[in-house]
Structure formats: structure tokens, C-alpha cells
């Protein structure tokens, strides 16, 4: 059992499904608290529910944790001194701990059938007994008799023996402050089921005690479990850790975040193209803030400044628009080269616009990155904004844009003037291109918006595209002149 006083925290998901937003935030808080305090972050898989826990789900959770960048110091794949780190591999430890409590008179065998328990509960309700939990029927069976019945194969559970004179259970919660539970409402709850498996409230405490967990940071839906777990800590003679129960995450309608609010699993946000740093930043702010104002908290700052004192006890609301905004802030901090390498080129390849062997020099992609970066929230955004660059002579025109900008009596003159000026541009760079086009509206007597609208549709196929100079630089002079010639065939039919 760990006994040093350095911070040790754990994230212990049950592999009954994907890692959801709430669980991810809990993992982030545990990871950040460990890093901020020079402590140890442990990942433990609580897979004692055999009907719902699967190895596939375990791997999904591990992949999600890796994508989030939450590296664990002890746990699956990395090992550690207090393993194994999957509960199904620790069953002997739970059995030994339970049997030790029985031997010490702190727990006992219970032989009550489900029918007996139901009848006792009904009788307690009928006589309006203020205590309607387990009636402690087997608590005072002679230990030798109980052991003989167990040895004879009689079905049984193991129950903790809650001290009858135990006062209130007071939790000094790091988020909620002092929380008091009436111990008289606690029955002698089951710690080992009749099928030979430990209950959650027993297994998790045995693990936390043996692993030396100093702080249990988890969702406040676990707060009601805490008094029972304290009873187990005390029976084991183990120190009770500091608890910190964090509030739940709500949807915009004020109800607990669920599928009806949209994506809820980490994988869905990863596959949508969110940057893990942006996603971690946003989730960290759902219930915590360094100063009440700062909204961009890079991972290294989070790992340095996180504290439980700044965690709110009030529920947080998941705001997809705020997440998009945080994502865009992270996109904007990327260099053009980094944006091109990590977002632009992979998305163009995914869309089939680029192959493994790139069709342009590195500088071309960096220019495109500089244009698209301020206009990008999600990686997939770059594809439609880039498609006109890959159309060649098969550019598709948006009919509404053609009607509004090319099928006008001024369009031929605008295109002729633009072609003549562009043919002479040297060097072929955005600034020179913009400089050549700038005086043309006044020189031709064509309204500036109309002039640029005609050129834009001729080159890009629609009236919405990246800035003109960069767009034409990326297309290249030959393609630009060819597209003007092709577009002129669409002119001259003004209505």
C-alpha cells in the first residue's frame, strides 16, 4: 500500500461505453491536478460489471485518453508499483480484503434471500419504521455457525458492519465544503455479492486505499456513495482521501448533457476535426477558471495553474458555439506551415484533391494556409474553399453567381481589362496582382463591387471565395487567363 504524502489521483472509467464529455472533463481535472502538484496520475479500468464491460470499450477509452493528451504515470500499458490496473485482474485482492474484515468482526456473512429482504422491507414500511434498510438479520449469527454454512455451500453475501454508535459522516469536500450524512440512515450494505463479485463501493475503496490515492476527484453523482465508502475506509483502517465532487455538465435546456444535445463522446469530437488542445481547453473551463476571465488556457498553463479552489460547485452548460470559438483561436495560433501540414494537406488528401505526392511546392500550401486559416473552424472547412483551385478547365459555375455577375453588359469590359492587366503582372504574387487590378474599376468606369464580382466568378466559379490576390496567385497566370477567356463565353446575355 502506498504511504507517501505526495499527491496521487486516479481516473477510473468503467468500460461500458465510449468516453463521454463528462468523463473526459473528470480525467482532465485529475490529470491537471496531478501535474500542478507534482503528483501521480493513475488510470484504472473499473471493469467489474461483466455484463457491460468489454475489452473493445477499454481500448476505445485508452485511445480517447491518448488523443486528449492525458498521459498517465501508472495504469494500462505503462504498469506501475500498485498494479494490476484493471479490476477484473484484482479479484483476489478484493476477496482477501473482504475475508479479512470478516475475520476482524468488521463484516459478516449474510444468508438472507431476496424474498426475505423484500419481506423485511415491506414489514418495515408497514410499521412506519424510520429505518427501512437491511434489518441486520444476520449480523449477530455466531461466526463459527456462519462459517460452517458458508463451507456447506449456502448462498451468501458479505456485508459491512456499520458501527451502531457511529456519529454523522462528515465529508470535507474540496468543492462543496462540509457535507454531513446521518450515519443512522446507513444500513449494513453488501460489499461482496452472492456471485462472488465485489460491489462498486467496496472494490473502488480497496483499490484507492492500496494505491495510496490522496484525492478523489469525480462527478457529484458519486457524492451519495461517499458515506458508504468512508465506512469501508474506516473498516480497512485506511486514511480517507480528500474528496472533490465536481458538478455535472448540462445542455442548453438545463438538463444533463445527453445524445439529444448532439455529440457526447470524445471520439465524435475527434472525428469531427476538433484539435485536442482546444477540446481540452474548453472542457477544463466547464466548471473551472484560473481567474474568471481567461478563456484560452494552453495545456502547459492548465498543468501549472489548476487548483481545486477554483472549481465551481454550480453546474456548467455545454455551449457548442463557445467550443467552436475556442477551436478557432487555437487554429489561428498555428503557423501557416503547421496549419498546412496538420490540417490543410490531410484534408485535401482525404477529399481526393491531393495524392500522396503533392502537386505543388511547399510555399503554395503555405500561401493557401495563410488565406484559409482565418476562415477555418473545422478542418473540413478548407476543402470547399480550396476546390476551385483544383478544377482546372472543368470549373463548375454557380448559376446564381453567373447571372448576378457575368450575364451583365459591363462584364466583358471588366474581364478584358483584367486580362490585359494580369497578363503583364510581374512577379506573379498577390501584392502585385492586387496592385494591377486596383485602378481598373475607375479606369473602366465600372462600379468596384461589380468589377471584382465579375473577375471573382470567372476565376472561382462563385462570388464567395478567398481574397482575390492570393486566389489568383495560387491559380497561376496561365490558369487565370484561361478562365477569363472561358468566362467571356458566358457574358453578353444581360437581361
C-alpha positions in Angstrom: 0.0 0.0 0.0 1.3 3.5 -0.9 2.0 5.6 2.1 3.8 8.7 1.0 2.1 12.0 1.1 2.6 13.2 -2.4 -0.5 13.8 -4.5 -1.9 10.6 -6.1 -5.1 10.8 -8.1 -6.9 8.4 -10.4 -9.3 8.4 -13.2 -11.2 5.1 -13.1 -13.7 4.8 -16.0 -16.0 1.8 -16.4 -15.6 0.4 -20.0 -19.3 0.1 -20.6 -19.3 2.5 -23.5 -17.3 5.3 -25.1 -15.6 8.1 -23.1 -18.1 10.8 -22.8 -17.7 14.6 -22.3 -18.3 14.4 -18.5 -15.8 11.6 -18.0 -13.3 13.4 -20.2 -13.6 16.5 -18.0 -13.1 14.4 -14.9 -10.0 12.9 -16.4 -8.7 16.4 -17.3 -9.1 17.7 -13.8 -7.4 14.7 -12.3 -4.5 14.9 -14.8 -4.1 18.7 -14.3 -4.3 18.4 -10.5 -1.5 15.8 -10.5 0.6 17.9 -12.8 0.1 21.1 -11.0 1.1 19.4 -7.7 4.0 17.3 -8.9 1.9 14.2 -8.2 1.0 11.0 -9.9 -1.9 10.5 -12.3 -3.2 6.9 -12.4 -5.5 5.4 -15.0 -7.5 2.4 -13.6 -10.1 0.4 -15.5 -13.1 -0.3 -13.3 -14.5 -3.3 -15.3 -16.2 -5.3 -12.6 -19.6 -5.1 -14.4 -19.2 -8.3 -16.5 -22.4 -7.8 -18.4 -21.5 -4.4 -19.8 -17.7 -4.1 -19.7 -15.8 -5.1 -22.8 -12.2 -5.1 -23.9 -13.3 -3.2 -27.0 -14.6 -0.4 -24.9 -11.4 -0.4 -22.8 -9.4 0.2 -26.0 -11.8 3.0 -27.1 -11.2 4.7 -23.7 -7.4 4.3 -24.0 -7.5 5.8 -27.5 -9.6 8.7 -26.3 -7.3 9.4 -23.4 -4.3 9.4 -25.7 -6.0 11.7 -28.2 -6.8 14.1 -25.3 -3.1 14.0 -24.4 -3.7 12.9 -20.8 -0.6 10.8 -20.2 -0.9 8.5 -17.2 2.0 7.7 -14.9 0.6 4.4 -13.8 -2.0 2.2 -15.5 -2.6 0.0 -18.5 0.3 -0.2 -21.0 2.7 1.6 -18.6 2.3 -0.5 -15.5 3.3 0.7 -12.0 4.0 -0.5 -8.5 0.4 -0.9 -7.5 -0.9 -3.0 -10.4 -2.7 -4.6 -11.9 -4.7 -1.6 -13.1 -7.8 -3.5 -14.3 -10.3 -4.5 -11.6 -11.0 -7.9 -13.2 -7.3 -8.7 -12.6 -7.6 -7.7 -8.9 -10.5 -10.0 -7.8 -8.3 -12.0 -5.4 -7.3 -8.7 -3.6 -11.0 -7.9 -3.0 -11.8 -11.3 -1.7 -8.8 -11.2 0.6 -9.8 -7.8 1.9 -13.4 -8.9 2.5 -12.4 -12.1 4.3 -10.0 -10.1 6.5 -12.9 -7.8 7.5 -15.0 -10.8 8.4 -12.2 -12.3 10.4 -11.8 -9.0 12.3 -15.5 -8.8 13.0 -15.9 -5.7 10.8 -18.0 -7.6 8.2 -20.2 -10.7 8.3 -21.8 -13.3 6.1 -25.5 -12.7 5.2 -27.7 -15.6 4.1 -30.9 -13.6 3.6 -32.7 -14.5 0.3 -34.1 -11.8 -2.0 -37.5 -12.8 -0.9 -36.6 -12.5 2.8 -35.1 -9.0 2.2 -38.2 -7.9 0.3 -40.5 -9.1 3.1 -38.4 -7.4 5.8 -38.5 -4.1 3.8 -42.3 -4.4 3.4 -42.7 -5.1 7.1 -40.6 -2.0 8.0 -42.7 0.1 5.7 -45.9 -1.2 7.2 -44.9 -0.3 10.8 -43.5 3.0 9.6 -40.0 2.2 10.8 -37.8 5.2 10.3 -35.0 2.8 9.3 -36.0 0.8 6.2 -32.7 -0.5 5.2 -31.4 -4.0 5.7 -32.7 -5.2 9.1 -29.3 -6.7 10.2 -30.9 -10.1 10.5 -27.6 -12.0 10.1 -25.4 -9.5 12.0 -25.3 -11.5 15.2 -25.0 -15.0 13.8 -22.2 -16.8 15.6 -19.1 -16.6 13.4 -18.5 -20.3 13.6 -22.0 -21.1 12.6 -21.8 -18.6 9.7 -18.5 -20.1 8.5 -20.0 -23.6 8.7 -22.9 -22.5 6.5 -20.5 -20.9 4.0 -18.4 -24.1 3.9 -21.5 -26.1 3.3 -22.1 -24.1 0.1 -25.0 -22.0 1.3 -25.6 -18.9 -0.8 -24.4 -15.8 0.9 -23.3 -12.2 0.6 -20.8 -10.3 2.7 -22.0 -7.1 4.5 -20.0 -4.4 6.2 -20.8 -3.9 9.9 -21.6 -0.3 10.3 -20.9 0.7 13.9 -24.2 1.3 15.6 -22.7 4.2 17.6 -21.2 5.9 14.5 -21.9 9.6 14.5 -22.6 11.6 11.4 -20.3 11.1 8.5 -18.9 14.5 7.7 -17.1 15.0 4.3 -14.8 18.0 3.9 -15.3 18.2 0.2 -12.9 20.4 -1.7 -15.6 21.7 -3.9 -18.8 21.6 -1.9 -17.4 22.3 1.5 -18.6 20.4 4.6 -21.2 17.8 3.7 -22.9 15.8 6.5 -24.6 12.4 6.2 -26.7 10.9 9.0 -24.9 7.5 9.8 -28.2 6.2 11.3 -29.5 6.0 7.7 -26.7 3.7 6.6 -27.6 0.0 6.7 -25.0 -2.8 6.7 -24.6 -2.7 2.9 -23.2 -5.5 0.8 -19.6 -5.5 -0.1 -19.5 -8.9 -1.8 -22.4 -10.3 -3.8 -23.6 -13.9 -3.8 -22.0 -14.4 -7.2 -18.6 -13.8 -5.7 -18.0 -10.3 -7.2 -17.3 -7.2 -5.1 -19.7 -4.2 -5.2 -18.5 -0.9 -6.6 -18.4 0.8 -3.2 -16.1 -1.9 -1.9 -13.8 -2.5 -4.9 -13.1 1.1 -5.6 -12.1 1.8 -1.9 -9.9 -1.3 -1.7 -8.1 0.0 -4.9 -7.9 3.6 -3.8 -6.5 2.5 -0.4 -4.0 0.1 -1.8 -2.9 2.6 -4.5 -2.5 5.4 -1.9 -5.0 7.8 -3.6 -4.8 11.1 -1.8 -7.6 13.0 -3.7 -10.7 11.5 -5.3 -11.9 14.0 -8.0 -15.1 12.8 -9.6 -18.6 13.8 -10.6 -21.1 14.8 -7.9 -23.3 12.0 -8.9 -21.0 9.9 -6.7 -21.5 12.1 -3.7 -24.2 9.9 -2.3 -21.7 6.9 -2.5 -19.3 8.7 -0.2 -20.6 7.9 3.3 -20.6 4.2 2.5 -17.1 4.4 1.1 -16.0 6.2 4.2 -17.3 3.2 6.2 -15.1 0.9 4.1 -12.0 3.1 4.5 -12.5 3.1 8.3 -13.1 -0.7 8.4 -9.9 -1.3 6.4 -8.0 1.1 8.7 -7.0 3.2 5.7 -6.8 7.0 5.6 -9.8 8.7 4.0 -8.7 10.7 0.9 -9.8 14.3 0.2 -12.9 14.2 -1.9 -13.8 16.8 -4.6 -17.1 16.3 -6.3 -17.4 18.3 -9.5 -20.8 19.5 -10.9 -22.5 17.9 -13.8 -22.5 19.3 -17.4 -25.8 20.4 -18.7 -27.2 21.0 -22.2 -28.6 24.3 -23.3 -32.0 23.2 -21.9 -30.7 22.9 -18.4 -30.9 19.1 -18.4 -28.0 16.7 -18.1 -25.9 16.5 -21.3 -27.0 13.6 -23.4 -27.4 12.5 -27.0 -30.4 14.7 -27.6 -28.0 17.7 -27.3 -25.7 16.4 -30.0 -22.3 14.6 -29.9 -21.4 13.5 -26.4 -18.4 11.1 -26.8 -14.8 12.2 -27.2 -14.4 10.1 -30.4 -17.2 12.1 -32.1 -15.4 15.4 -31.4 -12.1 13.9 -32.5 -13.6 12.6 -35.8 -15.3 16.0 -36.4 -11.8 17.5 -36.5 -11.5 19.3 -33.2 -8.0 19.9 -32.1 -7.3 18.0 -28.8 -5.7 21.1 -27.2 -8.8 23.2 -28.0 -11.1 20.5 -26.8 -9.2 20.0 -23.5 -9.1 23.8 -23.0 -12.8 24.1 -23.5 -13.7 21.1 -21.2 -11.4 22.4 -18.5 -13.4 25.7 -18.4 -16.7 23.9 -17.8 -16.5 24.4 -14.0 -13.0 25.8 -13.6 -11.3 29.1 -14.5 -7.9 30.5 -13.4 -9.3 34.0 -12.8 -12.9 34.3 -14.1 -11.8 36.0 -17.3 -9.2 34.0 -19.2 -10.7 31.7 -21.8 -7.6 30.4 -23.6 -5.6 28.2 -21.3 -2.9 26.2 -23.1 -2.2 22.7 -21.9 1.0 23.7 -20.2 -0.7 26.5 -18.3 -3.5 24.3 -17.2 -1.0 21.8 -15.9 0.8 24.5 -14.0 -2.2 26.5 -12.6 -5.1 24.1 -12.0 -6.4 24.1 -8.4 -9.5 22.7 -6.8 -10.1 26.1 -5.1 -11.2 27.5 -8.5 -13.6 24.7 -9.3 -17.3 25.8 -9.2 -19.9 23.8 -7.3 -22.5 25.0 -9.9 -23.4 23.0 -13.0 -21.9 24.1 -16.3 -23.6 24.4 -19.6 -22.0 22.9 -22.7 -22.1 25.5 -25.4 -21.1 24.2 -28.9 -20.6 27.7 -30.2 -18.1 28.5 -27.5 -16.3 25.3 -28.3 -16.1 26.4 -32.0 -14.8 29.8 -30.9 -12.0 28.1 -28.8 -11.2 25.8 -31.7 -10.8 28.8 -34.0 -8.5 30.6 -31.5 -6.2 27.5 -31.5 -6.3 27.3 -35.3 -5.3 31.0 -35.5 -2.2 30.4 -33.3 -0.8 27.8 -35.7 1.9 28.9 -38.1 1.0 28.7 -41.8 3.4 25.9 -42.2 1.9 23.9 -39.3 -1.6 24.6 -40.5 -0.7 23.4 -44.0 0.9 20.2 -42.7 -1.5 19.2 -39.9 -4.9 20.4 -41.3 -4.8 21.6 -44.9 -2.9 18.8 -46.7 -4.5 15.9 -44.8 -8.0 17.3 -45.6 -7.2 17.8 -49.3 -5.9 14.3 -49.4 -9.0 13.0 -47.6 -11.2 14.8 -50.2 -9.2 13.3 -53.1 -7.8 16.7 -54.2 -4.3 15.8 -53.4 -2.4 12.5 -53.6 0.5 11.3 -51.5 2.8 13.0 -54.0 1.8 16.7 -53.6 1.1 18.7 -56.8 2.6 22.0 -55.6 5.7 23.3 -53.8 5.5 23.8 -50.0 5.2 27.6 -50.4 2.0 27.2 -52.4 0.3 25.4 -49.5 1.6 27.9 -47.0 0.0 30.7 -49.1 -3.2 28.8 -49.2 -2.9 28.2 -45.4 -2.5 31.9 -44.8 -5.7 32.6 -46.7 -7.8 29.8 -45.2 -6.6 29.9 -41.6 -8.7 32.9 -40.5 -11.7 31.4 -42.3 -11.4 27.9 -40.7 -13.1 26.5 -37.7 -13.2 22.8 -38.5 -10.6 21.1 -40.7 -13.2 20.1 -43.3 -13.9 23.8 -43.9 -10.8 24.0 -46.1 -12.0 21.6 -48.7 -14.8 23.6 -50.2 -12.9 26.8 -50.0 -10.0 25.1 -52.0 -11.9 23.2 -54.5 -11.8 25.9 -57.2 -8.0 25.6 -57.2 -8.2 22.0 -58.4 -10.9 22.3 -61.0 -8.6 23.1 -63.9 -10.5 23.8 -67.1 -13.5 22.0 -65.7 -14.5 24.7 -63.3 -18.2 24.5 -62.2 -20.0 27.8 -62.1 -22.7 28.7 -59.6 -25.6 29.7 -61.8 -26.9 32.5 -59.4 -23.4 33.9 -59.3 -23.1 33.9 -63.1 -26.5 35.6 -63.5 -25.6 38.2 -61.0 -22.0 38.9 -62.1 -21.3 37.7 -65.6 -24.6 38.0 -67.5 -24.3 41.7 -67.3 -23.5 44.3 -70.0 -20.4 45.5 -68.1 -18.9 42.0 -67.6 -17.0 41.7 -71.0 -15.2 45.1 -70.4 -14.3 44.1 -66.9 -12.9 40.8 -68.0 -11.0 42.3 -70.9 -9.4 45.0 -68.7 -8.5 42.4 -66.0 -7.0 40.0 -68.6 -4.8 42.7 -70.1 -3.5 43.9 -66.8 -2.9 40.4 -65.4 -1.0 39.2 -68.4 1.6 41.8 -67.6 2.0 41.3 -63.9 5.5 40.6 -62.6 6.2 39.0 -60.3 3.1 36.7 -60.1 2.4 37.4 -56.4 -0.7 38.5 -54.5 0.5 42.0 -53.8 1.4 42.7 -57.5 -1.8 41.1 -58.7 -3.9 43.3 -56.3 -1.9 46.3 -57.4 -2.6 45.7 -61.1 -6.3 45.3 -60.5 -6.9 48.1 -58.1 -7.0 51.0 -60.6 -9.2 49.2 -63.2 -12.7 49.9 -61.8 -12.1 53.6 -62.0 -10.3 53.3 -65.4 -13.2 51.4 -66.9 -16.0 53.3 -65.2 -17.3 50.1 -63.7 -18.5 50.0 -60.1 -15.8 48.4 -58.0 -18.1 45.8 -56.4 -19.4 44.8 -59.9 -15.9 44.7 -61.4 -14.4 42.4 -58.8 -17.6 40.3 -58.8 -17.2 39.5 -62.5 -13.5 38.6 -62.1 -14.1 36.6 -59.0 -16.9 34.4 -60.6 -14.7 34.0 -63.7 -11.8 32.7 -61.7 -13.6 30.8 -58.8 -17.0 29.9 -60.2 -18.9 31.7 -57.5 -19.0 35.1 -55.8 -17.7 33.8 -52.4 -14.1 32.9 -52.3 -10.8 33.7 -50.5 -9.1 37.1 -51.2 -8.6 37.9 -54.8 -4.8 38.4 -55.0 -4.0 35.2 -53.1 -6.6 33.3 -55.1 -5.1 34.3 -58.4 -1.6 33.7 -57.2 -2.5 30.2 -56.3 -4.2 29.5 -59.6 -1.2 30.6 -61.6 -1.1 33.0 -64.5 -1.9 30.5 -67.3 -5.0 29.2 -65.5 -6.2 32.7 -64.6 -6.0 33.9 -68.2 -7.6 30.7 -69.5 -10.5 31.1 -67.1 -11.1 34.7 -68.1 -11.3 33.5 -71.7 -13.7 30.7 -70.8 -15.9 33.0 -68.7 -16.3 35.5 -71.6 -18.4 33.0 -73.3 -20.9 33.4 -70.6 -21.1 37.1 -70.9 -23.2 39.3 -73.2 -26.6 37.9 -72.4 -27.7 40.6 -69.9 -31.4 40.7 -69.2 
